Amino acid sequence: MLRLGTIICTFSVLAIAARADFKARNCSEVREACIGKGFSFAHVPLQEIPGELLRVCPQGNTCCTQEMEDTFGQQSKKDFENLVDEISHELRSTFVSRHKRFDEFFLELLENTERSLNEMFVRTYGKPYMQNSEVFENLFAELKRYYTGGNVNLEEMLNDFWSRLLERMFTLLNSQYVITEDYLECISKYTDQLKPFGDVPRKLKAQVTRAFIAARTFVQGLSVGREVAQRVSKVSSTPACIRALTKMLYCPFCQGMPTVEPCKNYCLNVMKGCLANQADLDPEWNLYIDALLLVAQRLEGPFNIESVMEPIDVKISEAIMNMQENSAQVSFRVFQGCGQPKPAGMTRSTRGVSDVFSARFRPYSPEERPTTAAGTSLDRLVVDIKEKLKLSKKFWSNLPEAMCSEDRVTAGNASDEDCWNGHTKGRYFPEVQKDGLTNQVNNPEVAVDITRPDTLIRQQIMALRVMTNKLKNAYNGNDIYFQDSSDEGSGSGSGSGCTEACPTEAGGAASEAPVVEADRRGPVDDSAPLRAPSVALPTILALSALALHPLWR
C-alpha cells in the first residue's frame, strides 16, 4: 500500500512539472506582444518549436520562426536609428534654431544701421550726401559680403572707404579748384599723415574688424555644429551591430519572455559597440564647444557688433565734421604735397561751401532706434546660446547612457536577476567597455573592427577641428582667411590681434598705422609754419559755423 502511494505521489509531481513545462512553452504571450508592436507575421507558433534555423537568437526551443527573426533584425535597425534620432533631436534643433536667430539678427542689424545712417545723413548733409551716397552704400555692401562669407579683407576695405570719403570731401570743400583723378590719387598717399578725420578711422577700424570677425565666425561655427549634428545623428549600422541589437531587443520574444527588458550593463556594451565611432567625435566636439563659448564671451564684451554698429552713423558724422573743422589746414598740407590745383573758374569758385554742407545735424534719440532682429538684443541671444552649448558637451560619449535609460530600452532599476542578459532572464556579468573605437576590441556583445574607423565620422572630426581653429583666431581678433596676408612683422591680417588682455575701450584696441615717409613733395610736418590757402573768407566762416560735434547716443 505504501509502495502504491509513493508511485501515485511521483506521478503527481511529474504531472505538475509537465503542466509547468507546457506553460513555459506556450507562445500566446509572444503572439500578443507581436500584435501590440505592429508585426504582421504570417505565422507565430502556438507553442515552442525547434530553433535550429535561427541565426541570432538561441537555437533551442523557441517561439520564433526564421521569418520572425529576420523581421526582428530589420526592426532592430529601425528602432536603433529612430532612438538616436529622437535623442539627438534637441541638440540638432538647438543648432538649427540658434544659427537662424543669430544670422537673422546680424543681417537685420546691418540693414537697420545702413537705413539709420542714410536717414540721418540726408537730414544732416542733404544733397551733397545724396550725390555721394554710393560711398556709404559700398561700405555696407562690403560689410554684408564679408559677413555672408565673401573674401573681403576688412582692414583694406575700411581703409579704402576712408580714402574714398576723403577724396569726395576734399573735392566738395575745394570746389573752387579742378581736382583731377591723378590729384586725388596723390591725396590718398598721405591719408595716414594727414589724419583728416581725426582718430575716428583708427578706432572704428579696430572695433568693426574684431566685431565682424567674431560675428561671422560665430555664425559659421553654429552652422558647422548644425551640419555635424545632423550628419552624425544619421547612424549607419554594421551587420554586427544589427545582430547585437536583435539579440538584445527581440530574442526575449523568441524565449517566450517579451516583457523582459535588457539589463543596463548589457545594453551599454551593445550601444558602446554600435556607437564607438560617434564617441570618438566627442573630444573634438568638446573643444569646439569650448571655442564657441569663448567667442560668445567676446560677443558679450569687447567684440559686441551691436554696440559697434548702432552708433556708427554718429561716429562717421563726427569724422566728417572733424575734417570740415580742419579743412583749411588739411587743404594747405595737401597743396604742399601734391601742388596747387588749377582754379575752376568763376562759376564754380563763387559757389560757397554753405551750399555744399548744411548744419542740420540732429542725432537720433534712443526711442528712434530701429528695433533689432526679433525685437531682441545680442546679449540676450548670447546668454541663451551659452546655456545650450554647455548642455551639449560630452553629448556623443553620453549617447549610450541616454539610449539605455529606463524609459527607452532597459529594465532600469529592476533587480539584476529580472532582466534579459542576452541568453536568459538573469544577471549580466561582463564589464562595461570604455568609450571609443579602440576600446571595443574586447566588447563581448558587438564584433567591432577597430582598424576601420568610420569615414563620415572622421570627416566631421576634421570639420570641427578646422572650425575650432577659426574660432580661436576670432577670439583673438584675427581673421584666419587673412592670417598670412600682411607682412611678417605685423603679425596677421584683419582684426586687432589682441589676446586675453584686449582692452574693452576702442581706443586701445589697435596700434596706430605706421607713418608713411613723405617724399620731397610730401606734406610738411606739424612744426612747419602754416600759410593760409587761397580760400575765400566766407568759406572759412561757413566751415567754422559747421564745426559742431554731434552728441553720442
C-alpha positions as CSV (number, residue, x, y, z in Angstrom):
1,M,0.0,0.0,0.0
2,L,2.9,2.3,0.9
3,R,4.6,1.5,-2.4
4,L,1.4,2.4,-4.3
5,G,1.2,5.7,-2.5
6,T,4.8,6.5,-3.4
7,I,4.1,5.8,-7.1
8,I,0.9,7.9,-7.1
9,C,2.9,10.8,-5.5
10,T,5.7,10.5,-8.0
11,F,3.2,10.7,-10.9
12,S,1.5,13.7,-9.4
13,V,4.8,15.6,-9.2
14,L,5.6,14.7,-12.9
15,A,2.2,15.8,-14.0
16,I,2.7,19.2,-12.2
17,A,6.1,19.5,-13.9
18,A,4.7,18.6,-17.2
19,R,2.0,21.3,-16.9
20,A,4.6,23.8,-15.8
21,D,6.8,22.9,-18.8
22,F,3.8,23.2,-21.2
23,K,3.1,26.7,-19.8
24,A,6.7,27.8,-20.4
25,R,6.4,26.5,-24.0
26,N,3.2,28.4,-24.7
27,C,3.8,31.3,-27.2
28,S,0.4,33.1,-26.8
29,E,2.1,35.9,-24.9
30,V,4.6,36.3,-27.7
31,R,1.8,36.4,-30.3
32,E,0.0,39.2,-28.3
33,A,3.3,41.2,-27.9
34,C,4.0,41.0,-31.7
35,I,0.5,42.2,-32.5
36,G,0.9,45.0,-30.0
37,K,4.1,46.1,-31.7
38,G,2.5,46.1,-35.1
39,F,4.2,43.0,-36.5
40,S,2.1,41.1,-39.1
41,F,3.7,37.7,-39.2
42,A,2.1,35.1,-41.4
43,H,2.7,32.5,-38.6
44,V,3.6,32.7,-34.9
45,P,3.9,29.3,-33.2
46,L,1.3,28.5,-30.6
47,Q,4.0,26.8,-28.6
48,E,7.8,26.5,-28.8
49,I,9.3,24.8,-31.8
50,P,12.9,23.7,-32.5
51,G,15.1,26.7,-33.4
52,E,17.9,25.2,-35.4
53,L,17.3,27.6,-38.3
54,L,17.7,30.7,-36.1
55,R,21.0,32.6,-36.7
56,V,20.9,35.2,-33.9
57,C,18.7,34.0,-31.1
58,P,19.3,30.8,-29.1
59,Q,18.7,27.7,-31.2
60,G,16.9,25.6,-28.6
61,N,13.2,25.5,-28.2
62,T,11.8,28.9,-29.4
63,C,8.7,30.9,-30.1
64,C,10.3,32.4,-33.3
65,T,10.4,31.3,-36.9
66,Q,13.2,32.3,-39.2
67,E,10.9,34.8,-40.8
68,M,10.2,36.4,-37.4
69,E,13.9,36.6,-36.6
70,D,14.7,38.3,-40.0
71,T,11.9,40.8,-39.4
72,F,13.2,41.4,-35.8
73,G,16.6,42.2,-37.3
74,Q,15.1,44.8,-39.7
75,Q,13.1,46.3,-36.9
76,S,16.1,46.4,-34.6
77,K,17.9,48.6,-37.1
78,K,14.9,51.0,-37.4
79,D,14.5,51.1,-33.6
80,F,18.2,52.0,-33.1
81,E,18.2,54.7,-35.8
82,N,15.0,56.2,-34.6
83,L,16.2,56.2,-31.0
84,V,19.4,58.0,-32.0
85,D,17.3,60.5,-34.0
86,E,15.0,61.1,-31.1
87,I,17.7,61.6,-28.5
88,S,19.7,63.9,-30.8
89,H,16.7,65.9,-31.9
90,E,17.1,68.6,-29.2
91,L,20.8,69.0,-30.0
92,R,20.1,69.4,-33.7
93,S,17.2,71.7,-33.2
94,T,19.3,73.9,-30.9
95,F,21.9,74.4,-33.6
96,V,19.4,74.9,-36.4
97,S,17.3,77.5,-34.5
98,R,20.2,79.4,-32.9
99,H,22.1,79.6,-36.1
100,K,18.9,81.0,-37.7
101,R,18.4,83.5,-34.9
102,F,22.0,84.8,-34.9
103,D,22.1,85.0,-38.7
104,E,18.8,86.9,-38.9
105,F,19.9,89.2,-36.1
106,F,23.2,90.2,-37.7
107,L,21.7,90.7,-41.1
108,E,18.9,92.8,-39.8
109,L,21.3,94.8,-37.7
110,L,23.3,95.7,-40.8
111,E,20.2,96.7,-42.7
112,N,18.9,98.8,-39.8
113,T,22.3,100.5,-39.4
114,E,22.5,101.4,-43.0
115,R,19.0,102.7,-43.1
116,S,19.6,104.8,-39.9
117,L,22.8,106.3,-41.4
118,N,21.1,107.1,-44.6
119,E,18.2,108.9,-42.9
120,M,20.5,110.8,-40.6
121,F,22.9,111.9,-43.3
122,V,20.1,113.0,-45.6
123,R,18.8,115.3,-42.8
124,T,22.3,116.4,-41.8
125,Y,24.1,116.9,-45.2
126,G,21.3,116.9,-47.7
127,K,22.1,117.0,-51.4
128,P,25.9,116.6,-51.1
129,Y,25.4,113.3,-49.2
130,M,22.8,112.0,-51.7
131,Q,25.2,112.8,-54.6
132,N,27.9,110.7,-52.9
133,S,25.8,108.1,-51.1
134,E,27.4,105.3,-53.1
135,V,30.5,105.6,-50.9
136,F,28.4,104.5,-47.9
137,E,26.3,102.0,-49.8
138,N,29.6,100.3,-50.9
139,L,30.7,100.3,-47.3
140,F,27.7,98.4,-46.1
141,A,27.6,96.2,-49.2
142,E,31.2,95.1,-48.4
143,L,30.4,94.5,-44.7
144,K,27.5,92.3,-45.7
145,R,29.6,90.5,-48.3
146,Y,32.2,89.8,-45.6
147,Y,29.6,88.6,-43.1
148,T,28.0,86.3,-45.6
149,G,31.3,84.6,-46.4
150,G,32.8,86.8,-49.1
151,N,36.6,87.1,-49.5
152,V,36.9,90.6,-48.1
153,N,39.9,92.0,-46.2
154,L,38.2,94.2,-43.6
155,E,41.1,96.4,-42.9
156,E,41.8,97.1,-46.6
157,M,38.1,97.7,-47.2
158,L,37.8,100.2,-44.4
159,N,41.0,102.0,-45.4
160,D,39.6,102.2,-48.9
161,F,36.3,103.6,-47.5
162,W,38.1,106.5,-45.7
163,S,40.2,107.2,-48.7
164,R,37.1,107.5,-51.0
165,L,35.4,109.6,-48.4
166,L,38.5,111.9,-48.2
167,E,38.5,112.3,-51.9
168,R,34.8,113.3,-52.0
169,M,35.1,115.6,-49.0
170,F,38.2,117.3,-50.4
171,T,36.6,117.9,-53.7
172,L,33.5,119.4,-52.1
173,L,35.4,121.5,-49.7
174,N,37.7,122.8,-52.5
175,S,35.1,123.3,-55.2
176,Q,36.9,126.4,-56.4
177,Y,39.6,124.1,-57.8
178,V,39.8,121.5,-60.6
179,I,40.5,118.2,-58.7
180,T,41.6,115.5,-61.2
181,E,41.8,111.8,-60.6
182,D,45.6,112.0,-60.5
183,Y,45.4,114.7,-57.9
184,L,43.0,112.5,-55.8
185,E,45.5,109.6,-56.1
186,C,48.2,111.9,-54.7
187,I,46.0,112.8,-51.8
188,S,45.3,109.2,-50.9
189,K,49.1,108.6,-50.4
190,Y,49.1,111.0,-47.4
191,T,45.9,109.9,-45.7
192,D,47.7,108.4,-42.7
193,Q,49.8,111.5,-42.1
194,L,47.0,114.0,-42.7
195,K,44.6,112.3,-40.4
196,P,41.8,114.4,-41.8
197,F,39.1,112.5,-39.9
198,G,40.9,112.6,-36.6
199,D,41.2,109.4,-34.6
200,V,37.8,108.0,-35.7
201,P,39.0,105.8,-38.5
202,R,41.6,104.1,-36.3
203,K,39.2,103.4,-33.5
204,L,36.4,102.4,-35.8
205,K,38.6,100.0,-37.8
206,A,39.6,98.2,-34.6
207,Q,36.0,97.9,-33.4
208,V,34.5,96.9,-36.7
209,T,37.1,94.3,-37.7
210,R,37.1,92.4,-34.5
211,A,33.3,92.6,-34.1
212,F,32.6,91.4,-37.6
213,I,35.3,88.6,-37.4
214,A,33.6,87.4,-34.2
215,A,30.1,87.6,-35.5
216,R,30.8,85.9,-38.8
217,T,33.0,83.2,-37.3
218,F,30.4,82.5,-34.5
219,V,27.6,82.0,-37.1
220,Q,29.8,79.9,-39.2
221,G,30.6,77.9,-36.1
222,L,26.9,77.3,-35.4
223,S,26.5,76.2,-39.0
224,V,29.2,73.6,-38.7
225,G,27.8,72.3,-35.4
226,R,24.4,72.1,-37.1
227,E,25.8,70.1,-40.0
228,V,27.9,67.8,-37.9
229,A,25.0,67.0,-35.5
230,Q,22.7,66.3,-38.5
231,R,25.2,64.0,-40.2
232,V,26.4,62.1,-37.2
233,S,22.8,61.5,-36.0
234,K,22.1,59.6,-39.2
235,V,23.8,56.4,-37.9
236,S,24.8,53.6,-40.3
237,S,24.5,50.2,-38.5
238,T,27.0,47.5,-39.3
239,P,25.8,43.8,-39.6
240,A,27.5,43.0,-36.3
241,C,25.6,45.9,-34.6
242,I,22.3,44.8,-36.0
243,R,22.9,41.3,-34.9
244,A,23.7,42.5,-31.3
245,L,20.6,44.8,-31.3
246,T,18.4,42.0,-32.4
247,K,19.7,39.7,-29.8
248,M,19.2,42.4,-27.1
249,L,15.8,43.7,-28.1
250,Y,13.9,40.8,-29.6
251,C,15.5,37.5,-28.7
252,P,13.5,37.6,-25.4
253,F,10.4,37.3,-27.6
254,C,11.8,34.0,-29.0
255,Q,12.4,32.8,-25.5
256,G,8.8,33.4,-24.6
257,M,9.6,36.5,-22.4
258,P,8.5,39.5,-24.5
259,T,8.1,41.8,-21.4
260,V,11.6,41.2,-20.0
261,E,13.9,44.1,-20.8
262,P,17.7,44.2,-21.3
263,C,20.0,44.5,-18.3
264,K,21.5,48.0,-18.1
265,N,25.2,47.0,-18.5
266,Y,24.3,44.6,-21.3
267,C,22.6,47.5,-23.1
268,L,25.6,49.7,-22.5
269,N,28.0,47.3,-24.1
270,V,25.8,46.9,-27.1
271,M,25.4,50.7,-27.6
272,K,29.1,51.4,-26.9
273,G,29.9,48.9,-29.7
274,C,27.4,50.3,-32.1
275,L,28.2,53.9,-31.3
276,A,32.0,53.5,-31.0
277,N,32.8,55.9,-33.8
278,Q,30.3,58.6,-32.5
279,A,32.1,58.5,-29.2
280,D,35.4,59.3,-31.0
281,L,33.8,62.5,-32.1
282,D,33.4,63.7,-28.5
283,P,37.0,65.0,-27.7
284,E,37.0,67.3,-30.8
285,W,33.3,68.2,-30.2
286,N,34.1,69.4,-26.7
287,L,37.0,71.5,-27.8
288,Y,34.7,73.0,-30.5
289,I,32.0,73.8,-27.9
290,D,34.6,75.4,-25.6
291,A,35.8,77.6,-28.5
292,L,32.3,78.7,-29.3
293,L,31.7,79.6,-25.7
294,L,34.9,81.8,-25.8
295,V,33.7,83.7,-28.8
296,A,30.3,84.1,-27.2
297,Q,32.0,85.8,-24.3
298,R,33.7,88.2,-26.8
299,L,30.3,88.9,-28.4
300,E,29.0,89.9,-24.9
301,G,32.0,92.2,-24.3
302,P,34.6,94.0,-26.4
303,F,33.5,92.4,-29.7
304,N,29.8,93.2,-29.4
305,I,28.8,94.0,-33.0
306,E,25.5,95.6,-31.9
307,S,27.3,98.2,-29.8
308,V,29.7,98.9,-32.7
309,M,27.2,99.2,-35.5
310,E,24.3,101.1,-33.8
311,P,26.3,104.4,-33.3
312,I,28.4,104.1,-36.5
313,D,26.4,106.9,-38.2
314,V,27.3,109.3,-35.4
315,K,30.9,108.2,-35.5
316,I,31.3,108.7,-39.2
317,S,29.5,112.1,-38.9
318,E,32.0,113.1,-36.2
319,A,34.8,112.2,-38.6
320,I,33.2,114.3,-41.4
321,M,32.8,117.3,-39.1
322,N,36.3,116.9,-37.9
323,M,37.5,117.3,-41.5
324,Q,35.2,120.3,-42.0
325,E,36.7,121.9,-38.9
326,N,40.2,121.3,-40.1
327,S,39.7,121.7,-43.8
328,A,41.9,124.8,-44.2
329,Q,44.8,123.0,-42.5
330,V,44.2,119.8,-44.4
331,S,44.0,121.6,-47.8
332,F,47.2,123.5,-47.1
333,R,49.1,120.4,-46.3
334,V,47.7,118.6,-49.4
335,F,48.7,121.6,-51.6
336,Q,52.2,121.4,-50.1
337,G,52.5,117.7,-51.0
338,C,50.5,117.5,-54.2
339,G,50.8,121.0,-55.6
340,Q,48.3,123.8,-56.1
341,P,45.4,122.6,-58.2
342,K,44.1,124.8,-61.1
343,P,41.2,127.2,-60.3
344,A,37.9,126.0,-61.6
345,G,36.7,129.3,-63.0
346,M,34.3,131.9,-61.8
347,T,31.1,129.7,-61.8
348,R,32.4,127.0,-59.5
349,S,34.7,129.1,-57.3
350,T,31.9,131.5,-56.4
351,R,29.8,128.7,-55.0
352,G,30.0,128.9,-51.3
353,V,30.7,125.9,-49.0
354,S,27.4,126.7,-47.3
355,D,25.7,125.4,-50.4
356,V,27.6,122.2,-50.1
357,F,27.0,121.4,-46.4
358,S,24.3,122.5,-44.1
359,A,24.3,122.3,-40.3
360,R,21.1,120.4,-39.8
361,F,22.6,117.6,-37.7
362,R,20.4,116.2,-35.1
363,P,21.3,112.9,-33.5
364,Y,18.7,110.2,-33.1
365,S,17.2,109.9,-29.6
366,P,17.1,106.3,-28.2
367,E,13.4,105.8,-28.8
368,E,14.0,106.4,-32.5
369,R,16.4,103.5,-32.7
370,P,15.3,100.8,-35.1
371,T,14.3,97.5,-33.4
372,T,16.8,94.8,-34.0
373,A,16.0,91.3,-35.2
374,A,13.1,89.6,-33.4
375,G,12.9,92.5,-31.0
376,T,15.8,91.1,-29.0
377,S,19.3,92.1,-28.2
378,L,22.7,90.4,-28.8
379,D,23.2,90.0,-25.1
380,R,20.0,88.0,-24.7
381,L,20.9,85.8,-27.6
382,V,24.3,85.1,-26.2
383,V,23.0,84.2,-22.8
384,D,20.6,81.8,-24.3
385,I,23.1,80.1,-26.6
386,K,25.7,79.7,-23.8
387,E,23.3,77.7,-21.7
388,K,22.5,75.4,-24.6
389,L,26.1,75.0,-25.6
390,K,27.2,73.9,-22.1
391,L,24.5,71.3,-22.1
392,S,25.7,69.8,-25.4
393,K,29.2,69.0,-24.1
394,K,30.0,65.3,-24.0
395,F,26.8,64.6,-25.9
396,W,28.3,61.8,-28.1
397,S,30.1,59.9,-25.3
398,N,26.9,60.1,-23.2
399,L,24.8,58.8,-26.0
400,P,24.9,55.1,-25.0
401,E,23.8,56.1,-21.5
402,A,20.9,58.1,-22.9
403,M,20.0,55.2,-25.2
404,C,20.0,52.7,-22.3
405,S,17.8,54.8,-20.0
406,E,14.9,53.1,-18.2
407,D,12.2,54.8,-20.2
408,R,13.7,53.8,-23.5
409,V,15.4,50.4,-23.6
410,T,16.5,48.8,-20.3
411,A,14.9,47.4,-17.2
412,G,16.3,50.3,-15.3
413,N,16.3,49.8,-11.5
414,A,14.8,46.4,-11.7
415,S,16.6,43.5,-9.9
416,D,19.7,42.3,-11.7
417,E,18.0,38.9,-11.8
418,D,14.9,40.1,-13.6
419,C,16.5,41.5,-16.9
420,W,17.5,39.9,-20.2
421,N,21.2,39.2,-20.3
422,G,21.4,38.0,-23.9
423,H,20.7,34.4,-23.1
424,T,18.0,34.3,-20.4
425,K,16.5,36.2,-17.6
426,G,19.2,36.8,-15.1
427,R,22.3,38.7,-14.0
428,Y,24.7,40.2,-16.6
429,F,28.3,39.6,-15.6
430,P,30.7,41.1,-18.3
431,E,32.3,44.5,-17.5
432,V,31.1,47.6,-19.3
433,Q,33.5,48.7,-22.0
434,K,35.1,52.2,-22.2
435,D,34.1,54.7,-24.9
436,G,35.6,54.9,-28.4
437,L,36.6,52.6,-31.2
438,T,39.9,51.3,-29.8
439,N,38.2,50.3,-26.5
440,Q,35.8,47.9,-28.3
441,V,38.5,45.3,-29.1
442,N,37.1,43.0,-26.4
443,N,33.5,44.0,-26.5
444,P,31.6,40.8,-25.6
445,E,28.4,41.8,-27.5
446,V,29.4,43.6,-30.7
447,A,32.2,42.5,-33.0
448,V,33.9,45.8,-33.8
449,D,36.7,46.2,-36.4
450,I,38.8,48.8,-34.6
451,T,41.1,49.0,-37.7
452,R,38.4,50.6,-39.9
453,P,37.2,54.0,-38.5
454,D,34.0,55.4,-40.0
455,T,34.9,57.7,-42.8
456,L,32.0,60.1,-42.2
457,I,32.8,60.5,-38.6
458,R,36.5,61.2,-39.4
459,Q,35.4,63.9,-41.9
460,Q,33.2,65.5,-39.1
461,I,36.1,65.4,-36.7
462,M,38.3,67.3,-39.2
463,A,35.5,69.8,-39.9
464,L,35.2,70.5,-36.1
465,R,39.0,70.8,-35.9
466,V,39.1,73.4,-38.7
467,M,36.2,75.4,-37.2
468,T,37.8,75.3,-33.7
469,N,40.9,76.9,-35.1
470,K,38.9,79.6,-36.8
471,L,37.0,80.3,-33.5
472,K,40.3,80.6,-31.6
473,N,41.5,83.1,-34.1
474,A,38.3,85.0,-33.9
475,Y,38.6,85.1,-30.1
476,N,41.9,86.8,-30.5
477,G,40.5,89.2,-33.0
478,N,42.2,87.6,-36.0
479,D,40.7,86.7,-39.3
480,I,42.1,83.3,-40.3
481,Y,41.4,84.0,-44.0
482,F,44.0,86.8,-44.0
483,Q,46.3,85.3,-41.4
484,D,49.3,85.5,-43.7
485,S,48.3,88.3,-46.0
486,S,50.2,91.1,-44.2
487,D,53.9,91.4,-43.6
488,E,55.5,89.0,-41.1
489,G,56.5,91.8,-38.8
490,S,52.9,93.0,-38.2
491,G,51.6,89.6,-37.0
492,S,48.5,88.8,-39.1
493,G,45.7,90.2,-41.2
494,S,42.3,91.5,-40.2
495,G,41.5,92.2,-36.6
496,S,43.3,93.9,-33.7
497,G,45.3,90.8,-32.9
498,C,44.7,91.4,-29.2
499,T,44.6,88.4,-26.8
500,E,43.2,87.9,-23.3
501,A,44.4,91.4,-22.3
502,C,42.5,93.0,-25.1
503,P,41.1,96.3,-23.7
504,T,37.4,96.9,-23.9
505,E,37.8,100.5,-24.9
506,A,38.1,101.1,-28.6
507,G,41.0,103.4,-28.3
508,G,43.4,100.8,-27.0
509,A,42.3,98.0,-29.3
510,A,44.6,98.6,-32.3
511,S,48.0,100.2,-32.8
512,E,48.4,103.2,-35.0
513,A,49.3,102.6,-38.6
514,P,53.0,103.4,-39.4
515,V,53.5,106.8,-40.8
516,V,54.4,106.8,-44.5
517,E,57.7,108.7,-45.2
518,A,56.9,111.8,-47.1
519,D,58.8,112.4,-50.3
520,R,60.3,115.7,-51.3
521,R,56.8,116.9,-52.3
522,G,55.0,115.4,-49.2
523,P,53.2,117.4,-46.6
524,V,55.2,119.4,-44.2
525,D,55.4,118.4,-40.5
526,D,53.3,119.9,-37.8
527,S,56.0,122.3,-36.8
528,A,56.1,124.0,-40.2
529,P,54.5,127.4,-40.4
530,L,51.1,127.3,-41.9
531,R,50.2,129.7,-44.7
532,A,46.6,130.4,-45.3
533,P,45.4,128.7,-48.5
534,S,43.5,130.6,-51.1
535,V,40.1,130.0,-49.7
536,A,37.5,132.8,-49.6
537,L,36.7,134.3,-46.2
538,P,33.0,133.3,-46.5
539,T,34.1,129.7,-46.9
540,I,36.2,129.7,-43.7
541,L,33.4,131.3,-41.8
542,A,30.9,128.7,-43.1
543,L,33.2,125.9,-42.1
544,S,33.6,127.3,-38.6
545,A,29.9,127.5,-38.2
546,L,29.5,123.9,-39.2
547,A,32.1,122.6,-36.8
548,L,29.5,121.1,-34.5
549,H,30.3,117.8,-32.8
550,P,27.3,115.5,-32.6
551,L,26.2,114.1,-29.4
552,W,27.0,110.4,-28.8
553,R,23.9,108.3,-28.5
